């Protein structure tokens, strides 16, 4: 299982980890920083069950700070849902995908450079298909469907080291 086609690490800034309390909400996933246009690969076999607007003027939750990006939700054979947000998808609902298959590319999500990475994959995990990606308000309990994806990403990172090919 490879999430991205290059060696990566968890973000140094804890604000980009699952469950981080931020200014306006609690972080529902893990942000994996990557250059705009980087291929995003599925972490597991599954079926594309939702594709939609993640950020931007057509998204369910609109923010003036974000460009328009999309999300792809894939259900694996065990019924878990993997959500890849802030990407440009190349798959559509109903498609069957396989581990390491390209499902889209990273998009620049932030409109203004504030000295932080501006493009990333926002990766979430759910127990079953939600109506829409989760919002976790400060002071609320963790949404029941939402799972901490850190362990899944740790496994992907370990396996990623096996497949990583250095440049040059």
LINGIBEL-V34880 format. One record per pair of residues at least 12 apart in sequence whose ideal C-beta (glycine too) atoms are under 8 Angstrom apart, sorted by the first residue. I is the first residue (numbers start at 1). GAP is how many residues later the second one is. Records with the same first field share a line. If there is no record, write none. Layout:
BEGIN
I: GAP + GAP
END
This chain:
BEGIN
1: 42 + 43 + 98 + 99 + 154 + 155 + 158 + 159
2: 39 + 41 + 97 + 98 + 154 + 157 + 158 + 161
3: 29 + 37 + 38 + 40 + 118 + 120 + 150 + 153 + 154 + 157
4: 28 + 30 + 34 + 35 + 36 + 37 + 117 + 156
5: 33 + 34 + 36
6: 28 + 32 + 158
7: 153 + 154 + 157
8: 24 + 25 + 26 + 149 + 152
9: 148
10: 20 + 22 + 140 + 143 + 147
11: 19 + 20 + 21 + 22 + 106
13: 103
15: 12
16: 14 + 15 + 17 + 104
17: 13 + 133
18: 12 + 130 + 131 + 132
19: 123 + 129
21: 117
24: 114
25: 110 + 111 + 112 + 113
26: 110 + 111 + 112 + 114 + 116
27: 109
28: 96 + 105 + 106 + 107 + 108 + 115 + 118
29: 54 + 56 + 93 + 94 + 95 + 96 + 120
30: 92 + 93 + 119 + 120 + 123
31: 86 + 89 + 90 + 91 + 92
32: 88 + 89 + 91 + 121
33: 84 + 86 + 87
34: 72 + 85 + 86 + 87
35: 71 + 84
36: 69 + 70 + 71 + 72 + 82 + 83
37: 68 + 69
38: 67 + 68 + 81
39: 63 + 65 + 66
40: 44 + 47 + 62 + 63 + 64 + 65 + 66 + 81
41: 58 + 59 + 60 + 61 + 62
42: 32 + 40 + 55 + 56 + 57 + 58 + 59 + 61
43: 39 + 56 + 109 + 113
44: 30 + 32 + 38 + 55
45: 31 + 32 + 51 + 52 + 53 + 54
46: 28 + 29 + 30 + 31 + 36 + 50 + 51
47: 27 + 28 + 47 + 48 + 49 + 50
48: 24 + 25 + 26 + 43 + 44 + 45 + 46 + 47 + 48 + 49 + 55
49: 24 + 25 + 26 + 32 + 44 + 80
50: 21 + 22 + 23 + 43 + 79
51: 19 + 20 + 21 + 22 + 38 + 40 + 41 + 42
52: 18 + 19 + 80
53: 15 + 16 + 17 + 18
54: 15 + 16 + 17 + 31 + 32 + 33 + 68 + 79
55: 12 + 13 + 14 + 30 + 31 + 54
56: 12 + 13
60: 72 + 73
61: 74
64: 47
65: 45 + 46 + 47
66: 43 + 44 + 45
67: 40 + 41 + 42 + 43 + 44
69: 16 + 17 + 18 + 19 + 38 + 40
70: 15 + 16 + 17 + 18 + 19 + 34 + 37
71: 12 + 13 + 14 + 15 + 16 + 18 + 51 + 62
72: 12 + 15 + 17 + 19 + 31 + 32
73: 53 + 56 + 60
74: 23 + 29
75: 54
79: 48 + 49
80: 45 + 46 + 47 + 67
81: 44 + 45 + 46 + 47 + 48 + 49
82: 41 + 42 + 43 + 67 + 70
83: 39 + 40 + 41 + 42 + 43 + 50
84: 19 + 20 + 37 + 38 + 39
85: 36 + 37 + 38 + 39 + 48
86: 20 + 21 + 23 + 33 + 34 + 35 + 36
87: 16 + 17 + 18 + 19 + 20 + 34
88: 16 + 17 + 18 + 19
89: 14 + 15
90: 12 + 13 + 14 + 15
91: 12 + 13
106: 13 + 14 + 15
107: 12
109: 13
123: 26 + 30
124: 22 + 25
125: 21 + 22 + 23 + 24 + 27
126: 19 + 20 + 21
127: 17 + 18 + 19 + 20
128: 17
130: 13 + 15
134: 12
END
